[in-house]
Amino acid sequence: MEKKSTNNTRPREGRSHASRLTINIPKNTLTALKILVAQRETTIREIVTDLIEKEISKEGVAV
């Protein structure tokens, strides 16, 4: 019998593993974020990941 993985993350841009991060943000901010991702036809994960990667590259931190 095959066991299902508890890691339901899909590979993104060649990545095979993602860690989970949980944050609490104000309700209005979350609502605005949901509207933004719907308008851009993307996901919250992609928006947040892209923003984090941009900030890291600005600081010159190697990933």
N, C-alpha and C positions, 0 to 999 in steps of 0.2 A: 504494500500500500504506500503510495507516494504522499509525503507530508507537504502541506502548503507552507510557503515561506511567510514569515510575519513581516518581512520587509517588502512592502508593496510599492516601493519607489521604482519608477521607470527610468531607464538610462536616458540621459540628456546630453546631447553633443558628445557622444562617445564615453560618457562617464558611466561606470557600472555600479557605483555605490553613492548613496547620499545619507547624511545623518539628519536626524529630525531635530528641529529647533522650535520651541514653543515660546511665543511672546504674548504679552497682553498689551493691546493698544486701545485707545479710546474708541467708543462705539462709532462716533461720527467719522473718525479716520478710517475705520474698517469699511464703513459704508462707502466712503469716497473711493477707497481702494478697489472694492468690488465693482463699482461703476467704471473705474478706469480700465480694469482688466477686461470687462465686457466690451468696452468701446474699442480696445486694442485687439480684441479676440485672442487673448493670451491667458496666462494663469498667474495667480498671485506668486507662486513659486518662481516663475520665470522673471517677473518684475523684481522681486526681492533679490534673487540671485544676481541679476544683471546690475542692480544698484550696489550691492556689496562688492562685486568684482570691480566695478568702476572706482569705488572708494579705495579699495586695496591697491589698485594699480596707480592711483594718484599719490599714494603714500610710498610707492616703490617697494612694497612688501612682496617678497617672492612667494608664490603659491605652489 
